[in-house]
């Protein structure tokens, strides 16, 4: 479990973001778009994910097609349970996962919840 503390600000508590917190949450279809500051905090917690405009992406590498497809099928199951579906680019030994929240008009907490779940699968 990773914990990240922001610099102390007298007006509020330090922000604590934990991967376990994201894994314990369920996607909310009414989740609003995150502010730029919130996106930066969440990105620091989901290692390896990169932002490109209104989406986050990560490339997962595997030893062969069988392991790639096992990951894709497990991710499809998690996505169905969360009701938040990624765009996928699938190759022989890799899968690029893209999350975005079109309804929110930007990145939402749902994208980071699902990114944490994708990471937990490997």
C-alpha positions in Angstrom: 0.0 0.0 0.0 1.4 3.4 -1.0 0.7 6.6 1.0 1.5 10.0 -0.4 1.4 13.1 1.8 1.1 16.6 0.3 2.8 19.6 1.8 1.1 20.8 4.9 -1.5 23.5 4.4 -3.1 25.1 7.5 -6.5 25.3 5.8 -6.9 21.6 5.3 -5.6 18.2 6.3 -2.8 16.6 4.2 -4.2 14.6 1.3 -3.8 10.9 1.6 -4.4 8.7 -1.4 -4.1 4.9 -1.1 -4.4 2.4 -3.9 -6.4 0.2 -1.4 -8.9 3.0 -1.2 -9.4 3.0 -4.9 -9.8 -0.8 -4.9 -12.5 -0.6 -2.2 -14.6 1.8 -4.2 -17.2 1.1 -6.9 -17.7 3.3 -9.9 -20.5 5.8 -9.8 -22.1 6.7 -13.1 -22.7 10.2 -11.9 -19.0 10.8 -10.9 -18.1 14.4 -12.0 -14.9 15.3 -13.9 -11.9 15.8 -11.7 -10.0 19.1 -11.3 -6.5 19.3 -12.7 -5.1 19.1 -9.1 -7.2 15.9 -8.4 -6.0 14.3 -11.6 -2.4 14.9 -10.7 -2.9 13.3 -7.2 -4.6 10.2 -8.6 -2.0 9.8 -11.3 0.7 9.7 -8.6 -1.1 6.8 -7.0 -1.6 4.6 -10.1 2.0 4.0 -11.2 2.7 3.6 -14.9 -0.5 5.3 -16.1 0.0 8.3 -18.4 -2.4 11.0 -19.2 -3.2 12.0 -22.8 -5.8 14.8 -22.8 -9.0 13.4 -21.4 -7.8 9.8 -20.9 -5.3 7.8 -19.1 -3.5 4.8 -20.6 -1.1 2.1 -19.7 0.6 -0.7 -21.7 0.6 -4.1 -20.1 3.1 -6.7 -21.4 2.8 -10.5 -21.3 4.9 -13.4 -22.3 2.5 -14.7 -24.9 -1.0 -14.4 -26.5 -2.6 -16.8 -23.9 -1.6 -14.6 -21.0 -2.6 -11.4 -22.8 -6.1 -12.8 -23.5 -6.4 -14.0 -19.9 -5.7 -10.4 -18.8 -8.2 -9.0 -21.3 -10.9 -11.5 -20.2 -10.3 -10.7 -16.5 -10.4 -7.0 -17.3 -13.7 -7.4 -19.2 -15.2 -9.1 -16.1 -14.0 -6.3 -13.8 -15.2 -3.6 -16.3 -18.6 -5.2 -16.4 -18.8 -5.3 -12.6 -17.8 -1.6 -12.4 -19.9 -0.6 -15.4 -17.0 1.4 -16.7 -15.4 0.1 -19.8 -12.0 0.8 -21.3 -10.8 1.0 -24.9 -8.4 -1.7 -25.5 -5.6 -2.3 -28.1 -4.7 -6.0 -28.0 -1.7 -7.6 -29.6 0.2 -10.9 -29.3 2.0 -10.1 -26.0 0.6 -6.7 -25.0 -2.6 -4.8 -24.2 -2.9 -1.0 -24.1 -5.7 0.0 -21.8 -7.3 3.5 -22.1 -9.8 4.9 -19.6 -11.9 8.1 -20.0 -15.2 9.3 -18.7 -17.1 10.6 -21.7 -20.2 11.4 -19.8 -18.3 13.6 -17.3 -16.4 15.4 -20.0 -13.0 14.6 -18.6 -11.3 12.2 -16.2 -13.4 11.1 -13.2 -12.6 9.0 -10.2 -14.1 6.0 -12.1 -11.1 6.0 -14.4 -8.7 5.7 -11.5 -10.7 3.1 -9.7 -10.6 0.9 -12.8 -6.9 1.7 -13.4 -6.2 0.4 -9.9 -8.2 -2.7 -10.6 -6.4 -3.3 -13.9 -3.1 -3.1 -12.0 -4.3 -5.5 -9.4 -4.9 -8.1 -12.1 -1.3 -8.6 -13.0 
